[in-house]
Amino acid sequence: MPITVGVVAESCPDERRVALAPSAVPLLNKSGVELSIESGAGAAAGFPDSEYEEKGVRIAKDRAEVFANASVILQVRALGANPDAGRADLRLLRPGQVVIGFGEPLTNFEAAASLAAAGVTFLAMELMPRITRAQGMDALSSMATIAGYKAALMAANALPRMMPMLMTAAGTVTPARVLVVGAGVAGLQAIATARRLGAIVSGYDIRPVAKEQVESLGARFVVLDLETSAAEDKGGYAKAMGDDFYARQRQLLGDVMAEQHAVITTAAVPGKKAPVLITGAMVRRMASGSVIVDVAAERGGNCELTRPGETVEEAGVRIFGPLNLASTVPYHASQMYARNVVALLKYLLKDGVVTLDRNDEIVRETLVTHGSEVVHPRIRELMGLAVEAS
């Protein structure tokens, strides 16, 4: 009997993405699975039910039907990433059911415990290891690409000046100067987008390896007099540094910021509050009319004045704290996420059955709950639970 994979509408407020785009359905066809989707689940992303039906996906009349019939549930925001509305799904889940999606497991321990108590096998997309064979499953990078793109557009839209240099009959229009702090996936996309818009762009990152990446996009790499040799972990993410490091960094970065018209911040450390890199005093050194787009707002923000989900003004400088930027481009965000989640599902399917080899790095790093327990070693340790010796 073929395994049934179900997709439900996202219940988190303002979430417009869907876990499976019609374009990704053919990728699963050869895997012998049966697909069902809650009616209207793709509408907000621009995918009507008819597009799924054309691909052979069964349209379920409601959410309960999907949960009742599916062995595997695909979501964008599972319980941990949807803490309020997501709790209503607990009564629909059953032991042995597999859920794949974002779930904030490094911070939302209550959700992990609830999924374990329900007997659910949960794999968290944000824990995907950054290794070569998992590149096609890296949903965090996919969503960060969109966030960086939208952040640059937000900055361009908010500035009281144009970004490119223009030679006009009325004289020369000087280009805007943009600084991007954090040269991960989101930062590099923000740099690329701002460059395409014609701005003079600089990039800064505490990881020395980022210099070549920033310069390859035509931006200037900002070098501060700091010791950064230990600033990157084995997964390629920035590591949290000490208070003295951040204090010195803020002092030097303030001089650079004072020359900018727009600053886009993207610095984040997985599972931790975003480091505060910009103080109110640094903001007040910027010219009136300047803007800051804090992509790290969901993690508390890189600017101490950031208010997540709001726009504040300080000394004529506007600070934007956008949330869930990927959801503002739901069509392509859904297509990209769907390819990531389908790649993981296909990897797990062996002879039509979801097989979890916990010696496999991809499974080991993404598997949060299984067999009515929280099984991820790092999360168990954070929750104060006993960790089996390896």
N, C-alpha and C positions, 0 to 999 in steps of 0.2 A: 504494500500500500504506500503510495507516494506521501512524502512529508508535506504538510500544509503550512505555508508561510502567510501570516496576516499582517496587514498594515492598518493602523488606526489614525484618525484625525488627531492632530496635535491639540491638546487641551490647555496648554500654557497660554496665558494672555499675551496677545500680540505676536504669537508664533505663527508664521505663515508658511514655513517649510513643510515638506512631507518627506517621509523616509524612503519612498520609492517613486521615482519619476518614470513615466512610460518608456523613456529611452533606455532604461536599465533592465526592463523586463526581459528582453531577448537574451541577456547575459545569463539569466537563470533557466531559460527554456530547456537547455540541454542537461540540466541537473535533475530533471524529473520531478520538480516540486510543483505543487498546486498553489496558486496565488489568489488571495482574496484581499479586498480593501474596503474600508468603511466608505459608504457613499458620501461624496463631497470632500473626502480627505485631501485631495489635491487641488481643490478649487482655488484656494487663496494663493497658491503658487502658479496658477495658470494652467492647470491640468484638469479638464473636465472628466467625469466618469467615462464618457464615450471613448476617450483616448486609451483608457485602461482596458475597456471591453474589447477594443480593436486588437489589443495585444493578448487577449485570452484571459485576462484577470477577471475573477468573479467579483461582482459588486455586492457587498453585504449591506443589509438594510440598516444595521446599527452597530455600535461599538461592541455590545455584548455578544453579538453573533460572531464577530471576528475573534474575540478572546476564546469563545466556547469551542471553535472549530480548529484554531491554529495551534500547531506545535511550537512554532517560532513566531515571535512578535517583533517586528521592526518598528522602532520609534526614533524620532530625532531627540526628544526630551523624555527620557524615562523618569521614574519617580524622583530620584535625587536631584535632577535638573528641573523638576516641575513639582516642588514640594507641597504646594497647596492642592491644585486640581488633580495632581497625579495620585493622590491618596485614594481617590475614588476607584482607581483601577485595581487596588489590592484585592477587593472582593471578587474581581473577575478573573484574577490569576489563579492558576492551579499548580500543585506540585509537579515538578518535572518540566514545566514549560520553560522555554528559552526566550529571554528578552535581550535584544541588542539595541544599544542607543547610548546617548550621553547620560551620565548619572551623577556627576560630581562626587564620586566615591571617596576622594581624598579629604573632603570636608563635610559631606553630609552622611555621617555615620548612622544616623537614625534610619535613613532610607535604606542603607545597605542591610541593616539589621532586620528591617521590615520585609525586604525581599527574601532574605534568608529564611525568616520565619514562615513565609508563604511557600517555601520549597522551590523557589524560582532559581533557575540558572541564569545569572546576569553577566553579560560581557559589556564592559564600558569602553566606548569608542575613544574617549580621551586618554586612555591608558595605553594606546597602541604604541609599541616600541618603535623608535626611529631607526629601523634597520632596513637594508636594501630590499629584502623580500616582502616587507610590509608597506612599502611606499604607496602602493595602490589602495591601501586601507587607511591611510593617514587622514582621518576626517578633520583633525585639528588644523592641519596645514591647509586643507581645502577651505575651511571656514575663515581662517586667518587671511587667506588670499583676498577674499571678498571684503573682509573688515578693513584691510589696508587700502584697498581701492576706494571704498566708500569714505574712509577718513580723509583722503586727499580731496575728494569731491566736496566733502563738507567744509573743509578749510577754504577751498576756492570759492565756494558759494557764500561763505560768511565774510570773507575779506572785503574791505571797501576799495579794493584795487584789483586789477586783472593780474593774472600770473605771468603771462608771456611778455617779452619785450616786443614792442610794436613800433615800426617806423611809419608815422602817419603825416598827413599834411599839416596837422596841428602840433607836430613835434614828436619826439621820441617818448614812448611810454616805457619806463624802466621796469624790469621784471621783479616779481616778488621773491623774497628769500624765505626758504622753507627749511626747517630743521626737523629731521625724523630721529627720535630717540628710541633705540631698540631696532636692531637689524635682523630680526627673525623673519619668518615668512610674511607677517603682516607689515612689518617695517619696510622690507624690501619692495613689497607691492606698493606701499604708499610712496616710496622714493620713485619707483618707476612711473607711477601715475602722475605725480607732481612734475616729474621731468617731462612727460608727454604734454602736460599742460603749459610747459614753457618756463617754469620757475627755476631759480638758481637753488639747487638742493644740496644740503649737507646731511650726513648721517652719522650717528654716534652709537656705539655699542661697547660694552665692557669686554666683550670677547675679541681678542686680537684677530681671530680668523675672519671676522666680519669685514675687515678692511678691504680685502680683495673683492668681496661680493658687492659692497657699496660702490666702490670705484668702477666696477664692471658695468654699473647702471648709469655711469656718467655723473655721479655725485661726488662731492668732496667728503673724505672721511675725517671726522673731527678727532684729533688725538689730544687726550688730556694727560697730565703728568700724574698717572696713577699706576699702581702695580696690579696688573690684570691677568697674570699667568694662570691663576687658579679660578678664573671666573666662569668656566664652562664645565658642565658635568658630562658623563660618558654618553648621555643621550643627545647631546648637542644643544641642550637648553642652558640658559643662563642660571648660575647658582646664586643663592642669597649670600650677600656679603655682610661684613660687620658694620656697625654704626659709624666708626671712624672713616671707613671707606666712603660711605654714602655722604657724610658731612663734607669731606674733601671734594667729592664728585660734584655736589651741589654748588660749592664755591666756584669751581672752575667752569661748570656748565652755565652758570649765571652770566658769565662774560660773553659766552657764545650766544645765548638766548637774547641778550640785549640788542643784538644786531638783526634779529629775525622778525619777519612779519607774521609767520605762522609756525607753530610747533606742533608736531604730531607725536604723541608718546605711545609706545606699544610694549614697554618693558614688563614682563611678567615671569613669575617663577611658579611652575606647576604645583598646585596644592597649597600655595601660600598667598598671603596678602601681597598685592603689588607693592614694590618698593617706592617710597616717596622720593622722587628725584627733583621735584620742583617745589620750592617754597613760595609763600606769598610775597616775600621780599624779591625773589627772582622774577615773579610775574610783574611786579610794580616797576621793574627796570625796563620792561618792554614798552614800545611806543603805543600810544593810544590808538585803538583800531586793530591791534594785533589779535590773533586768535590762537587758542590752544585746543586741540582735539585729543582728548584722553581716551584712547582705545582700551586702556586698562581699567576703565571705570567700573566694570563688573567685578573686578578684584579689589575695589577700593580706590583705585586711581593712582597714577604716578605724580599727580599734582595735589598738594595738600588742600587746595581750594575746590577740588572736583566734588560735585554732588552727583552720584550715579543717577542717570535718567533726566538730569536737569542741565540748564545752561545758567551759569552765574557770571557776573561781571565784576572785575576788580581793577580800578584805576584805568578804565577804558578798555581793558583787555577782556574778551569773552572766553570763558572756559567751558567747553562742551564735554559732557559725560555720557556719551551714547551707550545704549545697551543693545545687545543682540544685533549688531550691524549686519550679520549674515542674513538675518530674516528680512532685511529691507531689500534684498535682491533674491526673492524666494525661488524664482524660476531656475536660475543657474545654481544657486546654493543647493537646491533640492537635487538637481542633476548630479552635481559633484558629490554630495553626501551619499546619494543612492549608489553611485559607483563604488564608493568606499565600503559601504555596508554590505553590498552584494559581493564584493571581492572577499570580505571576511567570511560571509556565509558559505560561499563556494569553497573556500579553503577548509572550512570545518566539515563540509559534507563528504562523507566517505560511504559509497554504495547507498546513497539516499538517506543516510542517517547522520545526525550531528554527532561528531566524534571529538572528544576533548582529550587530547594528549597533553597532560600537564607538564611533561618534560619539554614540550615545544615552547619556545620563548614567546611566540605570539599569543598562544593560549594562556600561558602562565601569567603574562603581564596584563591581560585584559579580563581574565576571569575573576569576578568579584565574589559571587555567591554560587554555591553548588551543594546539593545534598543537605539543604537546610542549615548551612553554615556559611559564614564569611570565610573565604578560603585564601584571599589575596594576602600574602605575608606582610606587605607594607601596611595595608589597611588594618589588618589584625593588630599589628604593633601600635598603630596610631590609636586604635580603639582600646588598647590595654589588654588584648587577648593573647593567650599563649601562642607562640609561633613555633611550628615544628622545625627541628634542626634539619638543615639540608644535607 
